[in-house]
Each structure stands twice: as structure tokens, then as C-alpha cells.
Amino acid sequence: MKNHSRILTVVCLLKLLSWSSLAIAEQLTVNSDQLTTDLLHKSENKR
């Protein structure tokens, strides 16, 4: 029974890790998109 609970714990940790990495990746892409749009707007305003 102890091994089973250990496996469950590992699975939960892996799920948490994958979820958090997904969230971080999403946040990064959103931030980079925001940066590129800001840069585009700035270059357009200079014209």
C-alpha cells in the first residue's frame, strides 16, 4: 500500500510540474506577444 501512495504522490507532482510549466510558457508567450505589439505600435507612431 505504501508503494501505491508513493506512486500517486509522484504522479501528482508530475502533473503539477507539467501544469506549472505550461502556465509559465503561456505567460511568456503572452508577454512576448505584448512586447512585439508594443514595439510595432511605437515604430508606427514614429512615422
mmCIF file as gemmi writes it, N, C-alpha and C atoms, coordinates in Angstrom:
data_model
loop_
_atom_site.group_PDB
_atom_site.id
_atom_site.type_symbol
_atom_site.label_atom_id
_atom_site.label_alt_id
_atom_site.label_comp_id
_atom_site.label_asym_id
_atom_site.label_entity_id
_atom_site.label_seq_id
_atom_site.pdbx_PDB_ins_code
_atom_site.Cartn_x
_atom_site.Cartn_y
_atom_site.Cartn_z
_atom_site.occupancy
_atom_site.B_iso_or_equiv
_atom_site.pdbx_formal_charge
_atom_site.auth_seq_id
_atom_site.auth_asym_id
_atom_site.pdbx_PDB_model_num
ATOM 1 N N . MET Axp A 1 ? 0.83 -1.202 0 1 0 ? 1 A 1
ATOM 2 C CA . MET Axp A 1 ? 0 0 0 1 0 ? 1 A 1
ATOM 3 C C . MET Axp A 1 ? 0.873 1.265 0 1 0 ? 1 A 1
ATOM 4 N N . LYS Axp A 2 ? 1.999 1.198 0.714 1 0 ? 2 A 1
ATOM 5 C CA . LYS Axp A 2 ? 2.867 2.382 0.779 1 0 ? 2 A 1
ATOM 6 C C . LYS Axp A 2 ? 3.407 2.734 -0.604 1 0 ? 2 A 1
ATOM 7 N N . ASN Axp A 3 ? 3.793 1.707 -1.367 1 0 ? 3 A 1
ATOM 8 C CA . ASN Axp A 3 ? 4.304 1.965 -2.709 1 0 ? 3 A 1
ATOM 9 C C . ASN Axp A 3 ? 3.252 2.652 -3.563 1 0 ? 3 A 1
ATOM 10 N N . HIS Axp A 4 ? 1.995 2.208 -3.409 1 0 ? 4 A 1
ATOM 11 C CA . HIS Axp A 4 ? 0.913 2.777 -4.208 1 0 ? 4 A 1
ATOM 12 C C . HIS Axp A 4 ? 0.756 4.273 -3.924 1 0 ? 4 A 1
ATOM 13 N N . SER Axp A 5 ? 0.762 4.632 -2.656 1 0 ? 5 A 1
ATOM 14 C CA . SER Axp A 5 ? 0.604 6.049 -2.303 1 0 ? 5 A 1
ATOM 15 C C . SER Axp A 5 ? 1.806 6.855 -2.801 1 0 ? 5 A 1
ATOM 16 N N . ARG Axp A 6 ? 2.978 6.231 -2.786 1 0 ? 6 A 1
ATOM 17 C CA . ARG Axp A 6 ? 4.172 6.922 -3.276 1 0 ? 6 A 1
ATOM 18 C C . ARG Axp A 6 ? 4.031 7.204 -4.764 1 0 ? 6 A 1
ATOM 19 N N . ILE Axp A 7 ? 3.528 6.202 -5.498 1 0 ? 7 A 1
ATOM 20 C CA . ILE Axp A 7 ? 3.326 6.377 -6.938 1 0 ? 7 A 1
ATOM 21 C C . ILE Axp A 7 ? 2.325 7.503 -7.184 1 0 ? 7 A 1
ATOM 22 N N . LEU Axp A 8 ? 1.261 7.507 -6.398 1 0 ? 8 A 1
ATOM 23 C CA . LEU Axp A 8 ? 0.252 8.561 -6.548 1 0 ? 8 A 1
ATOM 24 C C . LEU Axp A 8 ? 0.868 9.934 -6.302 1 0 ? 8 A 1
ATOM 25 N N . THR Axp A 9 ? 1.712 10.018 -5.287 1 0 ? 9 A 1
ATOM 26 C CA . THR Axp A 9 ? 2.356 11.29 -4.977 1 0 ? 9 A 1
ATOM 27 C C . THR Axp A 9 ? 3.218 11.749 -6.141 1 0 ? 9 A 1
ATOM 28 N N . VAL Axp A 10 ? 3.986 10.823 -6.711 1 0 ? 10 A 1
ATOM 29 C CA . VAL Axp A 10 ? 4.855 11.162 -7.838 1 0 ? 10 A 1
ATOM 30 C C . VAL Axp A 10 ? 4.021 11.638 -9.02 1 0 ? 10 A 1
ATOM 31 N N . VAL Axp A 11 ? 2.921 10.932 -9.285 1 0 ? 11 A 1
ATOM 32 C CA . VAL Axp A 11 ? 2.059 11.312 -10.405 1 0 ? 11 A 1
ATOM 33 C C . VAL Axp A 11 ? 1.497 12.712 -10.188 1 0 ? 11 A 1
ATOM 34 N N . CYS Axp A 12 ? 1.062 12.986 -8.966 1 0 ? 12 A 1
ATOM 35 C CA . CYS Axp A 12 ? 0.518 14.314 -8.655 1 0 ? 12 A 1
ATOM 36 C C . CYS Axp A 12 ? 1.583 15.389 -8.844 1 0 ? 12 A 1
ATOM 37 N N . LEU Axp A 13 ? 2.803 15.097 -8.396 1 0 ? 13 A 1
ATOM 38 C CA . LEU Axp A 13 ? 3.884 16.066 -8.542 1 0 ? 13 A 1
ATOM 39 C C . LEU Axp A 13 ? 4.183 16.322 -10.013 1 0 ? 13 A 1
ATOM 40 N N . LEU Axp A 14 ? 4.198 15.246 -10.801 1 0 ? 14 A 1
ATOM 41 C CA . LEU Axp A 14 ? 4.461 15.398 -12.234 1 0 ? 14 A 1
ATOM 42 C C . LEU Axp A 14 ? 3.38 16.24 -12.891 1 0 ? 14 A 1
ATOM 43 N N . LYS Axp A 15 ? 2.141 15.987 -12.503 1 0 ? 15 A 1
ATOM 44 C CA . LYS Axp A 15 ? 1.03 16.764 -13.07 1 0 ? 15 A 1
ATOM 45 C C . LYS Axp A 15 ? 1.181 18.231 -12.709 1 0 ? 15 A 1
ATOM 46 N N . LEU Axp A 16 ? 1.538 18.495 -11.458 1 0 ? 16 A 1
ATOM 47 C CA . LEU Axp A 16 ? 1.738 19.877 -11.019 1 0 ? 16 A 1
ATOM 48 C C . LEU Axp A 16 ? 2.855 20.536 -11.818 1 0 ? 16 A 1
ATOM 49 N N . LEU Axp A 17 ? 3.945 19.8 -12.001 1 0 ? 17 A 1
ATOM 50 C CA . LEU Axp A 17 ? 5.085 20.338 -12.737 1 0 ? 17 A 1
ATOM 51 C C . LEU Axp A 17 ? 4.702 20.679 -14.166 1 0 ? 17 A 1
ATOM 52 N N . SER Axp A 18 ? 4.026 19.739 -14.83 1 0 ? 18 A 1
ATOM 53 C CA . SER Axp A 18 ? 3.658 19.973 -16.224 1 0 ? 18 A 1
ATOM 54 C C . SER Axp A 18 ? 2.683 21.139 -16.321 1 0 ? 18 A 1
ATOM 55 N N . TRP Axp A 19 ? 1.762 21.223 -15.357 1 0 ? 19 A 1
ATOM 56 C CA . TRP Axp A 19 ? 0.784 22.312 -15.381 1 0 ? 19 A 1
ATOM 57 C C . TRP Axp A 19 ? 1.465 23.66 -15.169 1 0 ? 19 A 1
ATOM 58 N N . SER Axp A 20 ? 2.377 23.702 -14.203 1 0 ? 20 A 1
ATOM 59 C CA . SER Axp A 20 ? 3.051 24.969 -13.918 1 0 ? 20 A 1
ATOM 60 C C . SER Axp A 20 ? 3.942 25.383 -15.086 1 0 ? 20 A 1
ATOM 61 N N . SER Axp A 21 ? 4.614 24.414 -15.713 1 0 ? 21 A 1
ATOM 62 C CA . SER Axp A 21 ? 5.465 24.759 -16.856 1 0 ? 21 A 1
ATOM 63 C C . SER Axp A 21 ? 4.609 25.25 -18.012 1 0 ? 21 A 1
ATOM 64 N N . LEU Axp A 22 ? 3.426 24.655 -18.179 1 0 ? 22 A 1
ATOM 65 C CA . LEU Axp A 22 ? 2.505 25.114 -19.218 1 0 ? 22 A 1
ATOM 66 C C . LEU Axp A 22 ? 2.074 26.545 -18.932 1 0 ? 22 A 1
ATOM 67 N N . ALA Axp A 23 ? 1.728 26.806 -17.687 1 0 ? 23 A 1
ATOM 68 C CA . ALA Axp A 23 ? 1.28 28.15 -17.31 1 0 ? 23 A 1
ATOM 69 C C . ALA Axp A 23 ? 2.395 29.163 -17.538 1 0 ? 23 A 1
ATOM 70 N N . ILE Axp A 24 ? 3.624 28.788 -17.183 1 0 ? 24 A 1
ATOM 71 C CA . ILE Axp A 24 ? 4.764 29.688 -17.366 1 0 ? 24 A 1
ATOM 72 C C . ILE Axp A 24 ? 4.999 29.95 -18.848 1 0 ? 24 A 1
ATOM 73 N N . ALA Axp A 25 ? 4.926 28.891 -19.652 1 0 ? 25 A 1
ATOM 74 C CA . ALA Axp A 25 ? 5.125 29.044 -21.094 1 0 ? 25 A 1
ATOM 75 C C . ALA Axp A 25 ? 4.054 29.957 -21.682 1 0 ? 25 A 1
ATOM 76 N N . GLU Axp A 26 ? 2.821 29.759 -21.229 1 0 ? 26 A 1
ATOM 77 C CA . GLU Axp A 26 ? 1.72 30.602 -21.709 1 0 ? 26 A 1
ATOM 78 C C . GLU Axp A 26 ? 1.985 32.057 -21.349 1 0 ? 26 A 1
ATOM 79 N N . GLN Axp A 27 ? 2.4 32.27 -20.103 1 0 ? 27 A 1
ATOM 80 C CA . GLN Axp A 27 ? 2.673 33.625 -19.633 1 0 ? 27 A 1
ATOM 81 C C . GLN Axp A 27 ? 3.775 34.263 -20.464 1 0 ? 27 A 1
ATOM 82 N N . LEU Axp A 28 ? 4.813 33.48 -20.771 1 0 ? 28 A 1
ATOM 83 C CA . LEU Axp A 28 ? 5.93 34.003 -21.553 1 0 ? 28 A 1
ATOM 84 C C . LEU Axp A 28 ? 5.477 34.387 -22.948 1 0 ? 28 A 1
ATOM 85 N N . THR Axp A 29 ? 4.678 33.528 -23.589 1 0 ? 29 A 1
ATOM 86 C CA . THR Axp A 29 ? 4.233 33.828 -24.95 1 0 ? 29 A 1
ATOM 87 C C . THR Axp A 29 ? 3.343 35.06 -24.942 1 0 ? 29 A 1
ATOM 88 N N . VAL Axp A 30 ? 2.487 35.17 -23.934 1 0 ? 30 A 1
ATOM 89 C CA . VAL Axp A 30 ? 1.614 36.343 -23.839 1 0 ? 30 A 1
ATOM 90 C C . VAL Axp A 30 ? 2.46 37.598 -23.673 1 0 ? 30 A 1
ATOM 91 N N . ASN Axp A 31 ? 3.459 37.531 -22.808 1 0 ? 31 A 1
ATOM 92 C CA . ASN Axp A 31 ? 4.316 38.692 -22.573 1 0 ? 31 A 1
ATOM 93 C C . ASN Axp A 31 ? 5.076 39.074 -23.837 1 0 ? 31 A 1
ATOM 94 N N . SER Axp A 32 ? 5.61 38.093 -24.562 1 0 ? 32 A 1
ATOM 95 C CA . SER Axp A 32 ? 6.365 38.395 -25.778 1 0 ? 32 A 1
ATOM 96 C C . SER Axp A 32 ? 5.434 38.966 -26.845 1 0 ? 32 A 1
ATOM 97 N N . ASP Axp A 33 ? 4.213 38.437 -26.929 1 0 ? 33 A 1
ATOM 98 C CA . ASP Axp A 33 ? 3.245 38.989 -27.877 1 0 ? 33 A 1
ATOM 99 C C . ASP Axp A 33 ? 2.969 40.45 -27.544 1 0 ? 33 A 1
ATOM 100 N N . GLN Axp A 34 ? 2.795 40.726 -26.265 1 0 ? 34 A 1
ATOM 101 C CA . GLN Axp A 34 ? 2.528 42.093 -25.824 1 0 ? 34 A 1
ATOM 102 C C . GLN Axp A 34 ? 3.698 43 -26.191 1 0 ? 34 A 1
ATOM 103 N N . LEU Axp A 35 ? 4.908 42.497 -26.006 1 0 ? 35 A 1
ATOM 104 C CA . LEU Axp A 35 ? 6.096 43.285 -26.316 1 0 ? 35 A 1
ATOM 105 C C . LEU Axp A 35 ? 6.173 43.592 -27.8 1 0 ? 35 A 1
ATOM 106 N N . THR Axp A 36 ? 5.916 42.595 -28.637 1 0 ? 36 A 1
ATOM 107 C CA . THR Axp A 36 ? 6.014 42.804 -30.083 1 0 ? 36 A 1
ATOM 108 C C . THR Axp A 36 ? 4.961 43.8 -30.549 1 0 ? 36 A 1
ATOM 109 N N . THR Axp A 37 ? 3.744 43.696 -30.024 1 0 ? 37 A 1
ATOM 110 C CA . THR Axp A 37 ? 2.695 44.637 -30.433 1 0 ? 37 A 1
ATOM 111 C C . THR Axp A 37 ? 3.06 46.044 -29.972 1 0 ? 37 A 1
ATOM 112 N N . ASP Axp A 38 ? 3.621 46.161 -28.768 1 0 ? 38 A 1
ATOM 113 C CA . ASP Axp A 38 ? 4.033 47.474 -28.275 1 0 ? 38 A 1
ATOM 114 C C . ASP Axp A 38 ? 5.106 48.065 -29.183 1 0 ? 38 A 1
ATOM 115 N N . LEU Axp A 39 ? 6.079 47.242 -29.566 1 0 ? 39 A 1
ATOM 116 C CA . LEU Axp A 39 ? 7.149 47.714 -30.441 1 0 ? 39 A 1
ATOM 117 C C . LEU Axp A 39 ? 6.592 48.143 -31.787 1 0 ? 39 A 1
ATOM 118 N N . LEU Axp A 40 ? 5.66 47.356 -32.315 1 0 ? 40 A 1
ATOM 119 C CA . LEU Axp A 40 ? 5.052 47.694 -33.605 1 0 ? 40 A 1
ATOM 120 C C . LEU Axp A 40 ? 4.338 49.035 -33.518 1 0 ? 40 A 1
ATOM 121 N N . HIS Axp A 41 ? 3.589 49.234 -32.449 1 0 ? 41 A 1
ATOM 122 C CA . HIS Axp A 41 ? 2.855 50.487 -32.294 1 0 ? 41 A 1
ATOM 123 C C . HIS Axp A 41 ? 3.823 51.669 -32.183 1 0 ? 41 A 1
ATOM 124 N N . LYS Axp A 42 ? 4.911 51.472 -31.468 1 0 ? 42 A 1
ATOM 125 C CA . LYS Axp A 42 ? 5.886 52.551 -31.303 1 0 ? 42 A 1
ATOM 126 C C . LYS Axp A 42 ? 6.519 52.912 -32.641 1 0 ? 42 A 1
ATOM 127 N N . SER Axp A 43 ? 6.88 51.9 -33.424 1 0 ? 43 A 1
ATOM 128 C CA . SER Axp A 43 ? 7.504 52.175 -34.719 1 0 ? 43 A 1
ATOM 129 C C . SER Axp A 43 ? 6.504 52.839 -35.662 1 0 ? 43 A 1
ATOM 130 N N . GLU Axp A 44 ? 5.228 52.479 -35.542 1 0 ? 44 A 1
ATOM 131 C CA . GLU Axp A 44 ? 4.207 53.096 -36.39 1 0 ? 44 A 1
ATOM 132 C C . GLU Axp A 44 ? 3.99 54.553 -35.993 1 0 ? 44 A 1
ATOM 133 N N . ASN Axp A 45 ? 4.065 54.824 -34.698 1 0 ? 45 A 1
ATOM 134 C CA . ASN Axp A 45 ? 3.848 56.192 -34.224 1 0 ? 45 A 1
ATOM 135 C C . ASN Axp A 45 ? 4.98 57.12 -34.663 1 0 ? 45 A 1
ATOM 136 N N . LYS Axp A 46 ? 6.188 56.571 -34.834 1 0 ? 46 A 1
ATOM 137 C CA . LYS Axp A 46 ? 7.334 57.401 -35.215 1 0 ? 46 A 1
ATOM 138 C C . LYS Axp A 46 ? 7.178 57.931 -36.638 1 0 ? 46 A 1
ATOM 139 N N . ARG Axp A 47 ? 6.501 57.189 -37.482 1 0 ? 47 A 1
ATOM 140 C CA . ARG Axp A 47 ? 6.358 57.601 -38.885 1 0 ? 47 A 1
ATOM 141 C C . ARG Axp A 47 ? 5.555 58.881 -39.035 1 0 ? 47 A 1
